[in-house]
Amino acid sequence: MAGADRLPVGVVPSAYRLRIEPDLDAARFDGVAEIDVALDAPSATIELHALELSLPRAAARLEGGERRQAVVTLDPATERAALTFEPGLPAGRAVLEIAFAGTLNDQLAGFYRSTFTDLDGAAHTIATTQLCETDARRMFPCFDEPAFKATFEVTVVVPAPVRAFSNAPVRATRTLEGGRREIAFRRTMPMSTYLVALVVGPFEQTAPVDVDGVPLTVVCTPGRTDLGGFALEVGAFALRFYAEYFGIPYPGEKVDLVAVPDFAYGAMENLGCITFRESVLLVDEQTASAAELQQVAMVVAHELAHMWFGDLVTMAWWEGIWLNEAFATQMQYLCADAFRPQWRLWGEFARDREFGLEIDALHTTRSIEFPVSSPADATGMLDAITYLKGATVLRMLEEFLGADVYRAGVRRYLEDHEYANAVTADLWRAFEAASGEPVAEVMGTWILQGGHPVVTAANGSLSQAPFAYRPPDGPSAIGRGWRVPVRSRPLAGGPAAAQLLGDEPEPVAAATPAVVNAGGLAAYRTAYDAETFGALVARLDALTELERGTLLGDTWALARAGARPVADVLAVARALDPVAEPRAWATVLGVLDLLDRIVDERDRPQLQTAASALFAPLLTAFGWDAEPGEDVRTGTVRATAVEGLGVLARDASVRAEAAARFEAGALTGDLAPAIVTVVAATAAPGVAEVLLARYRAAPDPQAEDRYRTGLADLADRAHGLETLAHCFEWFRTHDASSVIGRLVANRVAGPSVWEAVAASWDDTIGRIPPALQFRVTMGVPSLVGDAALAERVAAFHRSHPIAIAQRTVDQQVERMRNGVAFAERVRPELGAALAAVA
């Protein structure tokens, strides 16, 4: 679509040749770009993107060899450079030659600098890229829109000891004067500008793993290559898995998985040079928890899925970013589940479904796809709706079509658009061709409007209505009239029956009582009449693990919306056997966590008793230490039980055991995060100092995360304010905003921390890169115990918007207000409901 933020049509690039020389000490870089372009018509001016760059000279070389100088005009407001030629350029081919210079910024965007201290205590600076969505223009002048695919040949000049990595393998190196080295990389396949990567610094690299002719390595700061083995194992499996699933070989020549010390996101899918936050790539398999290993596996699998779905085929414009991210999120589970079937990771997908639907039930939700005009719009799309609701909708479509037909549609889509761009309608056409089903008609109701329905099963019939936690106070983005692919099955057993539910009620296709949303992963809530609900709770053993988790999650959502009593949620929790099902027990923990924040003090003993009644049988069944041959997921459930008993039940024996294990030294394995959480909840004297010392001496990124999180969780107002005061001193830039968000969620210190953040808002926000500022507000939904405070929080964030992802901030505020309304509604009945659990 054309618009104020789109470049004029008529000039199309086909190839870039970039020569860049970064000065790590001075935090600057210089370069020259040669861009092969084709002009549809004669033109006196060519516009392209450039931001925070100087362009000291530019020219065009015509097909006959003539060079014409350009006058360069920069417009920071539109992030463009205009090259004006006199005389103008004729139609046909030309080569733009543009010199440029810029600063290695501290905003974790574009071509930026990062620092680290090596194992000997020496400080180092690196330069690295994060160009998604619209930050290639901060690194070099370019046509910075995804549809302008081109090849890239990158050459970098660095000091001789320094290494460099880019999208393609090294083609040649040569020594220059002054102790410099020139590294030239091969030409890439056609790709969008946001996928260009360049990482420069004193890195080490593992020996390559040959994956059917594709060399795979991990790149990291010195002394950490031993933490890359697990990622290499996952990466090799994923490359083979996707090549077979998609029916297309890996489209690049090599894969480097690069751990970057300072990184805004989790990872970035640059072709052949994938960059990661260290904690989701480097891991010690012997000391990590199962959850930490699963996170590494899924992030690596997610990024490698992008090599096909995103890099080989790319959305034509940013409203289609969900095509990349939702699909890669779905595929990470498919791949990682095949990699380690014993993890049963679709249970973790249920976690993503829950959070995606929670955000989507807010009036501040949005449609998965919506018009994008500005760079801020594009960045704002990288949220739970794109990733989590989008993946849930695709998973629902896969179940509707069948796995084989779904894969045939994906293969057709990739084959039809490889090395090019596509829009959502192209994906629907591929699925329709493979299935013969009206995919576009059905999926349009899920992609082009916000919200989702609650499907009510009552008296043998199904009906749908929009689901929301509260009536709207103003405009609402929640739609209506979905075409709902419902799969239901008899509770007594038997195959699932499929039907498309529209606006009118229909009989349940399966024999009743029926499990609606059979399989448990569709993108809608289910409400049952009292008789059916009672039958399901009485026969939880007749449900699959995912169906149990979905029943619990849906009942909890309905309770927060006032459509179910809290007692029903607790009844489902009470009916769960002490089995190793991490997702269900994590939901129970989340339920009690919220109730703990809103319960009257007179009813707190009942909450502690209920927490003990629910979690003590788990710890009794599984014990504190792993047994040989136990289910690999038992450790995760054991940790949940320890946290529930130590934090919510305030069990003295559990707290004492956690303290003893904490004092004994470094923590490893599944219990490590839970022990830190319990110890932080007690806030015993000296704990803060130990946490900080262990954070600073952490042997791996996961240990850093545990102890940093513990510092934010300390149940002490003074410690919370002290951690806030030292946040930018103690923690990396990419972690500081998340720490502040977690401090705001702190049970004891949260309100005081929020007041302090609000009082220093401009200074605090000014120290955080724009793309990360929203994370400061991620603890806001926890401020539900004081209605007056919640109103101040809401008013403050209305009057202090941020530049990027303000919609996410609005959603956090709405979640908080929903929580306050829930508290006011259920507080009078909470004591009795909790007492019934025991």
C-alpha positions in Angstrom: 0.0 0.0 0.0 1.2 3.5 -0.8 1.4 6.1 2.0 3.3 8.8 3.7 5.7 6.3 5.2 6.3 4.3 2.0 9.0 5.1 -0.6 7.8 6.3 -4.0 7.5 3.5 -6.5 9.6 3.4 -9.6 13.1 2.7 -8.3 13.9 -0.9 -7.4 17.1 -2.1 -5.9 18.5 -5.5 -6.9 22.0 -5.7 -5.2 24.0 -3.9 -2.5 27.7 -3.9 -2.1 28.6 -2.5 1.4 32.0 -1.7 2.7 32.0 -0.7 6.4 34.8 0.2 8.8 33.7 0.4 12.4 35.9 2.2 15.0 35.0 0.3 18.2 37.0 2.7 20.5 35.4 5.9 19.0 32.0 4.2 18.6 31.7 5.3 15.0 31.6 3.7 11.6 32.2 4.8 8.0 31.2 3.1 4.8 30.4 3.1 1.2 27.3 1.6 -0.4 26.9 0.6 -4.0 23.3 -0.1 -4.9 22.2 -1.6 -8.2 18.8 0.0 -9.1 16.4 0.0 -12.0 14.4 3.1 -12.8 11.0 2.6 -14.4 11.0 6.2 -15.8 13.4 9.1 -16.0 13.8 10.8 -12.6 15.7 13.8 -11.2 15.4 12.5 -7.6 15.8 9.2 -5.9 14.5 8.8 -2.4 15.7 6.1 0.0 16.0 5.7 3.7 18.7 7.0 6.0 18.5 7.8 9.7 21.1 9.2 12.1 23.7 9.0 9.2 25.7 11.6 7.4 26.0 11.1 3.6 28.9 13.3 2.6 28.8 12.4 -1.1 26.7 10.4 -3.6 26.6 9.7 -7.3 25.0 7.5 -9.9 26.9 5.5 -12.4 24.9 4.9 -15.6 25.0 1.8 -17.8 27.4 3.5 -20.3 29.8 4.4 -17.4 28.9 8.0 -17.0 28.9 9.3 -13.4 26.5 12.0 -12.2 26.9 13.7 -8.9 24.0 14.0 -6.5 23.0 16.7 -4.1 22.0 15.0 -0.8 19.1 16.2 1.3 18.4 14.5 4.6 14.9 14.6 6.3 15.1 13.1 9.8 11.3 13.5 10.2 10.6 11.0 7.4 13.9 9.1 7.9 14.8 9.6 4.2 17.5 10.9 2.0 16.8 12.5 -1.3 19.5 12.2 -4.0 18.9 15.0 -6.6 20.7 14.8 -10.0 21.2 17.5 -12.5 20.6 16.5 -15.2 18.2 13.8 -14.0 18.7 10.0 -14.5 17.3 8.2 -17.5 15.1 5.1 -17.2 17.0 1.9 -17.0 19.8 0.5 -14.8 22.2 2.5 -12.6 24.5 2.1 -9.7 24.1 4.4 -6.7 27.4 5.2 -5.0 26.9 6.7 -1.5 29.4 7.4 1.2 28.0 7.3 4.7 29.1 7.6 8.4 27.3 7.0 11.7 27.6 6.4 15.4 27.7 3.0 17.1 24.7 3.9 19.3 23.7 2.6 22.7 20.0 2.1 21.8 20.4 -1.6 20.8 19.0 -0.8 17.4 20.7 -0.4 14.0 24.5 -0.8 14.1 25.2 -0.5 17.8 27.8 -1.1 20.4 27.8 -3.6 23.2 30.4 -4.2 25.9 31.5 -7.2 28.1 34.1 -8.1 30.6 36.1 -11.2 29.9 37.0 -14.0 32.3 40.3 -12.1 33.2 38.4 -8.9 34.0 39.3 -7.0 30.8 36.7 -4.8 29.2 35.8 -5.2 25.5 33.6 -3.4 23.0 31.8 -5.0 20.1 29.6 -3.8 17.3 26.5 -5.6 16.2 23.3 -5.2 14.4 19.6 -5.3 15.1 17.9 -4.0 11.9 14.3 -5.3 12.4 12.0 -3.8 11.8 13.1 -0.5 10.2 16.6 0.1 11.5 18.7 -0.9 8.5 18.5 2.8 7.6 20.5 3.5 10.8 23.4 1.4 9.4 23.5 2.2 5.7 21.4 4.2 3.2 18.9 1.7 1.7 15.4 1.0 0.4 14.3 -0.1 3.9 11.0 -1.9 3.1 10.6 -5.7 3.1 9.4 -5.9 -0.5 12.6 -4.4 -1.8 14.5 -7.7 -1.7 18.1 -7.6 -3.0 21.4 -9.5 -2.7 24.1 -8.2 -0.3 27.8 -8.4 -0.4 29.3 -7.1 2.8 33.0 -6.2 3.3 34.2 -5.0 6.7 37.5 -3.5 7.8 38.6 -4.3 11.4 41.7 -4.4 13.5 43.6 -7.6 12.8 42.7 -9.5 16.0 39.0 -8.8 15.7 36.6 -11.2 14.1 33.6 -10.5 12.0 30.5 -12.4 11.1 27.8 -11.7 8.5 25.0 -13.5 6.6 27.2 -15.3 4.2 30.6 -17.2 4.5 33.8 -15.3 4.2 34.9 -15.0 0.5 38.3 -13.5 1.0 40.5 -11.7 3.6 43.5 -9.5 3.1 45.9 -7.5 5.4 45.8 -3.7 5.2 48.2 -1.2 6.5 47.9 0.0 10.1 47.2 -3.5 11.5 43.9 -3.7 9.8 42.2 -6.6 8.1 39.6 -6.6 5.3 37.0 -9.4 5.4 34.8 -9.8 2.4 31.7 -12.0 2.6 30.0 -13.8 -0.2 26.9 -12.6 -1.9 23.6 -13.5 -0.1 20.4 -14.7 -1.7 17.8 -12.0 -2.3 16.5 -10.8 1.1 15.0 -7.8 2.8 17.2 -5.1 4.4 16.1 -5.9 7.9 17.8 -9.3 7.7 21.3 -8.0 7.1 23.7 -8.8 9.9 27.2 -7.8 10.9 28.8 -8.7 14.2 32.4 -7.5 15.0 34.5 -8.2 18.1 36.8 -10.5 19.9 34.6 -13.6 19.6 35.2 -17.3 19.8 33.5 -19.8 17.6 32.8 -23.5 18.1 34.0 -26.1 15.6 31.4 -26.4 12.8 28.9 -29.1 12.8 28.2 -30.4 9.3 24.4 -30.6 8.8 24.0 -32.2 5.4 26.5 -29.8 3.9 25.5 -26.7 6.0 28.2 -25.7 8.6 26.6 -24.8 11.9 28.5 -23.0 14.7 27.9 -21.1 17.9 29.7 -17.7 18.3 30.2 -16.1 21.7 32.4 -14.1 23.9 35.7 -15.8 24.9 35.6 -18.7 27.4 32.0 -19.6 26.8 32.0 -22.0 23.8 31.5 -24.9 26.1 28.0 -23.5 26.8 27.1 -23.8 23.1 26.8 -27.6 22.7 23.1 -27.9 23.5 22.2 -25.2 21.0 24.3 -26.9 18.3 22.4 -30.2 19.0 19.1 -28.4 18.7 20.2 -26.4 15.7 21.3 -29.5 13.8 18.1 -31.3 14.5 16.0 -28.2 13.5 17.7 -27.7 10.2 17.1 -31.3 9.2 13.5 -31.2 10.6 12.5 -28.1 8.6 14.2 -29.1 5.4 12.1 -32.3 5.5 8.9 -30.5 6.7 9.0 -27.8 4.1 10.4 -29.9 1.3 13.0 -27.2 0.6 16.7 -27.3 1.5 18.1 -24.7 3.9 18.3 -21.5 1.7 21.6 -20.2 3.0 25.2 -21.4 2.9 25.9 -21.6 6.7 24.4 -20.9 10.1 26.2 -19.0 12.9 24.2 -18.8 16.1 25.7 -15.6 17.7 25.3 -14.8 21.4 25.4 -11.0 21.9 26.0 -9.5 25.4 23.5 -6.6 25.0 20.4 -7.5 22.9 17.0 -6.0 23.0 14.9 -9.0 22.0 15.2 -12.8 22.5 16.8 -13.4 19.1 16.8 -12.1 15.5 16.4 -14.3 12.4 19.1 -12.8 10.2 19.8 -15.2 7.4 22.8 -17.3 8.3 23.9 -15.1 11.2 21.2 -15.4 13.8 21.8 -13.2 16.9 20.6 -14.1 20.4 20.4 -12.9 23.9 23.0 -15.0 25.7 20.5 -16.6 28.1 18.5 -18.2 25.2 21.5 -19.7 23.4 24.3 -20.5 25.9 23.4 -23.0 28.5 25.1 -25.7 30.7 23.0 -28.8 30.1 24.2 -30.3 33.4 23.1 -27.5 35.7 20.1 -25.9 33.9 16.5 -26.6 34.8 14.3 -28.4 32.3 12.4 -25.1 31.7 15.7 -23.3 30.9 16.7 -26.0 28.4 13.3 -25.9 26.8 13.5 -22.2 26.4 16.9 -22.5 24.5 15.5 -25.3 22.3 12.4 -23.4 21.4 14.1 -20.1 20.7 16.7 -21.8 18.4 13.9 -23.7 16.7 11.9 -20.5 16.3 14.7 -18.6 14.6 15.6 -21.5 12.3 12.0 -21.8 11.2 12.3 -18.2 10.0 15.0 -19.1 7.5 12.1 -20.4 5.4 9.1 -18.6 6.8 10.3 -15.0 6.9 13.6 -15.0 5.1 13.0 -17.2 2.0 9.4 -15.9 1.8 8.9 -12.5 3.4 5.8 -10.5 4.1 5.3 -7.7 1.5 4.7 -5.1 4.2 4.7 -4.9 8.0 1.0 -5.7 8.5 2.0 -9.2 7.5 4.6 -9.6 10.2 2.3 -12.1 11.9 2.9 -14.4 9.0 6.5 -14.7 10.1 6.1 -14.6 13.9 2.9 -16.6 14.5 4.1 -19.4 12.1 7.6 -19.5 13.7 6.0 -19.7 17.1 3.8 -22.6 16.1 6.7 -24.3 14.4 9.1 -24.0 17.4 6.7 -26.3 19.3 6.4 -28.8 16.4 10.1 -29.0 16.0 11.1 -28.9 19.7 8.4 -31.5 20.5 10.0 -33.8 17.9 13.5 -33.1 19.3 12.5 -34.1 22.9 9.1 -35.9 22.8 9.5 -36.6 26.6 9.1 -32.9 27.3 5.5 -33.0 25.9 5.9 -29.4 24.9 2.4 -28.9 23.6 1.5 -28.5 27.2 3.7 -25.4 27.2 2.0 -24.2 24.1 -1.1 -24.1 26.3 0.7 -21.5 28.3 1.1 -19.3 25.2 -2.5 -19.8 24.3 -3.6 -18.7 27.8 -1.6 -15.5 27.7 -2.5 -14.7 24.1 -6.2 -15.1 24.8 -5.9 -13.1 28.1 -4.6 -10.1 26.1 -7.1 -10.7 23.3 -10.1 -10.5 25.8 -9.1 -6.9 26.6 -10.9 -4.0 24.9 -7.5 -2.7 24.0 -6.7 -5.7 22.0 -6.2 -5.5 18.2 -6.7 -7.5 15.1 -3.8 -9.8 14.3 -3.4 -7.9 11.0 -4.1 -4.2 10.8 -2.8 -1.3 8.6 0.7 -0.3 9.4 2.1 3.1 8.3 4.9 4.2 10.6 8.0 2.5 12.0 6.4 2.7 15.5 3.4 0.8 14.1 5.6 -2.0 12.8 7.5 -2.3 16.1 4.3 -2.3 18.1 3.1 -5.4 16.2 5.7 -7.5 18.0 3.4 -8.4 20.8 1.3 -11.3 22.3 -1.3 -10.9 19.7 1.1 -11.4 16.8 3.1 -14.2 18.4 0.7 -16.1 20.7 -2.8 -15.5 19.5 -1.5 -15.8 15.9 0.2 -19.1 16.7 -3.0 -20.4 18.4 -5.1 -19.5 15.4 -2.7 -21.3 13.1 -2.7 -24.3 15.3 -6.5 -24.3 15.3 -6.4 -24.1 11.5 -4.0 -27.1 11.4 -6.4 -29.2 13.5 -9.3 -28.1 11.2 -7.5 -29.1 8.0 -5.5 -32.0 9.3 -1.7 -32.0 9.7 -0.9 -33.5 6.3 -3.1 -31.1 4.4 -1.8 -28.2 6.5 1.8 -29.1 5.6 0.9 -29.4 1.9 -0.5 -25.9 2.1 2.6 -24.5 3.7 4.8 -26.2 1.1 2.7 -24.7 -1.7 3.0 -21.3 -0.2 6.7 -21.4 0.2 7.3 -22.9 -3.3 5.0 -20.2 -4.9 6.8 -17.3 -3.2 10.4 -18.4 -2.5 12.9 -15.5 -2.7 10.0 -13.1 -3.0 7.3 -11.6 -0.9 3.7 -12.5 0.0 0.6 -11.3 1.7 -1.9 -13.1 4.0 -4.2 -13.8 1.1 -1.5 -15.8 -0.6 -1.3 -18.1 2.4 -5.0 -18.7 2.5 -5.0 -19.5 -1.3 -2.3 -22.1 -0.7 -4.3 -23.7 2.1 -7.5 -23.6 0.0 -5.7 -25.3 -3.0 -4.4 -28.0 -0.7 -7.7 -28.6 1.2 -10.7 -27.4 -0.8 -11.9 -25.7 2.4 -13.1 -22.0 2.6 -10.0 -21.0 4.5 -10.0 -17.3 3.7 -13.6 -17.0 4.7 -13.1 -18.8 8.0 -9.7 -17.2 8.9 -10.7 -13.7 8.0 -13.0 -13.7 11.0 -10.0 -14.5 13.2 -7.3 -12.3 11.6 -9.1 -9.1 10.7 -10.8 -8.4 13.9 -9.8 -8.4 17.5 -11.1 -10.7 20.3 -12.3 -14.2 20.4 -15.6 -16.0 21.4 -16.7 -18.0 24.3 -18.4 -21.1 23.0 -21.2 -22.2 25.4 -22.2 -25.8 25.6 -25.5 -26.1 27.3 -28.4 -28.5 26.9 -26.7 -30.3 24.0 -26.2 -27.2 21.9 -23.4 -24.8 21.1 -23.5 -21.0 20.8 -21.0 -18.3 20.6 -20.6 -14.7 22.0 -17.7 -12.3 22.2 -15.6 -12.8 25.4 -14.4 -10.0 27.6 -13.5 -9.6 31.2 -15.6 -6.5 31.7 -18.0 -4.3 29.7 -16.1 -1.6 27.8 -15.6 1.8 29.3 -15.2 3.3 25.8 -14.3 1.9 22.3 -13.6 -1.8 22.1 -11.5 -3.7 19.5 -13.3 -7.0 20.3 -15.3 -8.2 17.3 -18.0 -10.8 16.8 -19.4 -13.4 14.5 -16.5 -15.8 14.2 -16.5 -18.9 12.1 -15.5 -21.3 14.8 -13.9 -24.6 13.9 -15.2 -26.7 16.8 -13.9 -30.2 17.6 -15.8 -32.0 20.3 -15.7 -35.6 21.5 -17.8 -37.7 24.0 -16.5 -37.6 27.5 -17.0 -41.4 27.6 -14.5 -41.8 24.7 -14.7 -41.9 21.0 -13.5 -39.9 18.0 -13.8 -36.1 17.8 -16.5 -34.6 15.5 -15.8 -31.4 13.6 -18.2 -28.5 12.8 -18.1 -24.9 11.8 -20.1 -22.8 14.3 -21.5 -19.6 13.1 -23.8 -17.0 14.7 -26.7 -19.4 15.2 -26.8 -22.1 17.9 -26.2 -25.6 16.7 -26.4 -29.1 18.3 -23.1 -30.4 19.7 -21.8 -32.8 17.0 -20.5 -35.3 19.5 -22.5 -37.3 22.0 -23.1 -35.5 25.3 -21.6 -34.9 27.8 -19.0 -33.7 25.4 -15.5 -32.3 25.7 -15.7 -29.1 23.5 -12.3 -27.9 22.1 -11.1 -31.5 21.9 -7.4 -31.5 22.0 -7.5 -28.3 24.0 -5.6 -25.8 21.9 -8.2 -23.8 19.8 -8.4 -20.0 20.1 -11.7 -19.7 22.0 -13.0 -20.2 25.5 -15.5 -22.8 26.4 -18.3 -22.5 29.0 -20.3 -25.5 30.1 -23.6 -25.8 31.8 -23.5 -26.8 35.5 -24.3 -30.5 34.8 -21.6 -30.9 32.1 -19.0 -29.0 34.1 -19.7 -31.3 37.1 -19.3 -34.3 34.9 -16.0 -33.1 33.6 -14.6 -32.3 37.0 -15.6 -35.7 38.3 -13.9 -37.4 35.3 -10.7 -35.3 34.8 -8.9 -38.6 34.2 -11.0 -39.0 31.0 -9.5 -35.8 29.7 -6.1 -35.5 28.0 -3.5 -33.4 29.7 -4.1 -30.5 27.4 -7.9 -30.8 27.9 -7.4 -30.7 31.7 -5.2 -27.6 31.4 -7.7 -25.9 29.0 -10.6 -26.6 31.3 -8.7 -25.1 34.2 -7.6 -22.1 32.2 -11.0 -21.4 30.6 -12.7 -21.7 34.0 -10.3 -19.2 35.5 -10.9 -16.8 32.6 -14.6 -17.1 33.1 -14.3 -16.5 36.8 -12.4 -13.3 36.3 -15.1 -12.3 33.9 -17.8 -12.9 36.5 -19.3 -15.9 34.6 -18.1 -18.6 37.0 -17.5 -18.6 40.8 -13.9 -18.8 42.0 -15.0 -22.0 43.8 -15.3 -23.7 40.4 -11.7 -22.9 39.6 -10.6 -24.3 42.9 -12.7 -27.4 42.3 -10.8 -28.2 39.1 -7.5 -27.6 40.9 -8.6 -29.8 43.8 -9.5 -32.6 41.4 -6.1 -32.7 39.8 -4.1 -35.7 40.9 -0.4 -35.2 41.9 0.8 -35.8 38.3 3.7 -34.3 36.4 1.7 -31.8 34.3 3.6 -28.5 34.6 1.1 -26.3 32.8 -1.9 -27.2 34.9 0.1 -26.7 38.2 1.6 -23.4 36.9 -2.0 -22.2 36.3 -3.0 -23.2 39.9 0.0 -21.3 41.1 -1.0 -18.2 39.1 -4.6 -18.4 40.4 -3.4 -18.5 44.0 -0.9 -15.7 43.4 -3.6 -13.3 42.3 -5.9 -14.4 45.1 -3.0 -13.8 47.5 -2.8 -10.2 46.3 -6.5 -9.4 46.8 -7.6 -11.5 49.8 -8.7 -9.8 53.0 -6.2 -10.2 55.8 -8.8 -12.0 57.9 -9.1 -14.6 55.1 -5.3 -15.1 54.6 -5.1 -18.2 56.8 -7.7 -19.9 54.5 -5.5 -19.0 51.5 -2.4 -20.4 53.1 -4.3 -23.6 54.1 -5.7 -23.9 50.5 -2.2 -23.5 49.1 -0.9 -26.2 51.4 -3.8 -28.5 50.6 -3.1 -28.2 46.8 0.7 -28.3 46.8 1.7 -30.4 49.8 0.5 -33.7 48.1 2.8 -32.9 45.2 5.8 -32.5 47.4 4.9 -35.6 49.3 4.5 -37.6 46.1 7.7 -36.3 44.4 10.0 -35.3 47.3 12.7 -32.7 47.2 15.2 -34.7 45.1 14.8 -36.4 41.8 14.5 -40.1 41.7 16.2 -42.3 39.0 13.9 -42.8 36.0 11.3 -40.3 37.0 9.3 -38.4 34.4 11.5 -35.6 33.0 8.8 -33.0 33.8 8.5 -34.0 37.5 11.3 -31.6 38.4 9.3 -28.7 37.0 6.2 -29.7 39.0 8.3 -30.2 42.1 9.6 -26.7 41.8 6.1 -25.3 41.4 5.1 -27.1 44.6 8.1 -25.7 46.5 7.2 -22.2 45.3 3.5 -22.6 46.2 4.3 -23.9 49.7 7.2 -21.6 50.4 5.6 -18.3 49.1 1.8 -18.7 49.3 1.4 -21.3 52.1 4.3 -19.8 54.0 5.2 -23.3 55.1 7.9 -23.0 57.7 9.6 -26.4 56.9 9.7 -25.6 53.2 11.2 -22.2 53.9 13.8 -23.7 56.2 14.8 -26.4 53.6 15.0 -23.7 50.8 17.1 -21.5 53.0 19.5 -24.4 53.9 19.9 -25.3 50.2 20.5 -21.7 49.3 23.1 -21.2 52.0 24.9 -24.4 50.9 26.1 -22.7 47.8 25.4 -22.5 44.1 22.0 -23.7 42.9 21.4 -25.9 39.9 18.7 -27.9 38.2 14.9 -27.6 38.3 14.7 -26.4 41.9 17.1 -23.6 41.6 14.7 -20.9 40.5 12.1 -22.0 43.0 14.6 -21.9 45.9 15.6 -18.4 45.0 12.0 -17.3 44.8 11.2 -18.8 48.2 14.3 -17.3 49.8 13.5 -13.9 48.3 10.0 -14.1 49.7 11.4 -14.4 53.2 13.9 -11.5 52.7 16.1 -12.7 55.5 19.0 -10.5 56.6 22.0 -10.8 54.3 20.1 -12.5 51.4 20.2 -9.4 49.2 24.0 -9.2 49.4 24.4 -12.9 48.6 22.0 -12.6 45.6 24.0 -9.7 44.2 27.3 -11.4 44.8 26.1 -14.6 43.1 24.7 -12.6 40.2 28.0 -11.0 39.6 29.9 -14.3 39.8 27.3 -16.4 37.8 29.0 -19.1 35.7 26.3 -19.0 33.0 23.4 -16.8 31.8 20.7 -18.9 33.5 22.3 -18.4 36.9 22.5 -14.7 36.2 18.8 -14.7 35.4 17.9 -16.6 38.6 19.8 -14.3 41.0 18.8 -11.1 39.2 15.2 -12.2 39.4 15.7 -12.9 43.1 16.9 -9.4 43.7 13.7 -8.0 42.1 11.5 -10.4 44.1 12.9 -9.6 47.6 9.9 -9.0 49.8 11.3 -5.9 51.4 10.4 -2.3 50.5 13.8 -0.9 51.3 15.6 -3.5 49.2 13.2 -2.9 46.3 13.9 0.8 46.3 17.6 0.2 46.6 17.6 -2.2 43.6 15.6 0.4 41.6 18.2 3.0 42.5 21.1 0.8 41.3 19.2 -0.8 38.4 21.3 0.8 35.6 24.5 0.3 37.5 24.0 -3.4 38.4 22.3 -4.7 35.3 22.8 -4.6 31.6 20.6 -2.1 29.6 18.6 -4.9 28.0 17.7 -6.3 31.5 17.1 -3.0 33.4 13.6 -2.4 32.1 12.5 -5.9 32.9 13.9 -5.7 36.4 12.0 -2.5 37.0 8.8 -4.2 35.7 9.4 -7.1 38.1 10.0 -4.7 41.0 6.7 -3.1 40.3 5.1 -6.6 40.5 6.8 -7.2 43.9 4.2 -8.1 46.5 5.7 -5.9 49.2 7.8 -3.2 47.4 5.7 -2.9 44.2 3.5 0.1 45.1 6.5 2.1 46.5 8.6 1.2 43.5 5.9 2.3 41.1 5.6 5.7 42.9 9.4 6.1 42.7 9.4 5.2 38.9 6.6 7.7 38.3 8.4 10.4 40.2 11.5 10.0 38.0 9.7 8.9 34.8 11.6 11.1 32.3 15.0 10.2 33.6 14.2 6.5 33.9 12.6 6.2 30.4 15.4 8.3 28.9 17.9 5.6 30.0 16.1 2.8 28.3 16.1 2.1 24.5 12.7 3.0 23.0 11.9 -0.6 22.0 12.2 -1.7 25.6 10.5 1.1 27.5 7.1 -0.8 27.7 8.7 -3.4 29.9 8.8 -1.0 32.8 5.0 -1.4 32.9 4.9 -5.2 32.8 4.3 -5.3 36.6 1.4 -3.0 36.5 -1.3 -5.8 36.3 -0.1 -6.9 39.8 -1.2 -3.6 41.4 -4.6 -4.9 42.2 -4.8 -4.6 46.0 -5.4 -0.9 46.2 -8.1 0.6 44.0 -7.0 4.2 44.7 -3.4 3.4 43.6 -4.7 1.6 40.5 -6.6 4.8 39.5 -3.4 6.9 39.9 -1.5 4.4 37.9 -4.1 4.4 35.1 -4.2 8.2 35.0 -0.4 8.5 35.0 0.1 6.2 32.0 -2.6 7.9 30.1 -0.8 11.2 30.4 2.7 9.8 29.9 2.6 7.8 26.7 5.7 6.2 25.2 6.8 6.3 21.6 6.7 2.5 20.9 4.2 -0.1 22.1 1.9 2.2 23.9 -0.9 -0.2 23.1 0.9 -2.8 25.3 1.1 -0.3 28.1 -2.7 0.4 27.7 -3.2 -3.4 27.9 -1.3 -3.6 31.2 -3.4 -0.9 32.6 -6.6 -2.6 31.5 -5.4 -5.8 33.0 -4.8 -4.0 36.3 -8.3 -2.4 36.3 -9.8 -5.8 35.5 -8.0 -7.3 38.5 -9.2 -4.5 40.8 -12.8 -5.1 39.6 -12.4 -8.8 40.1 -11.1 -8.3 43.6 -14.0 -6.0 44.6 -16.4 -8.6 43.2 -15.0 -11.8 44.8 -13.4 -10.6 48.0 -16.5 -11.2 50.1 -16.8 -14.8 49.0 -13.2 -15.7 48.9 -12.7 -16.9 52.4 -15.5 -19.5 52.1 -14.3 -20.6 48.6 -10.7 -21.1 49.9 -11.9 -22.9 53.0 -13.7 -25.5 50.9 -10.4 -26.5 49.3 -9.1 -28.1 52.4 
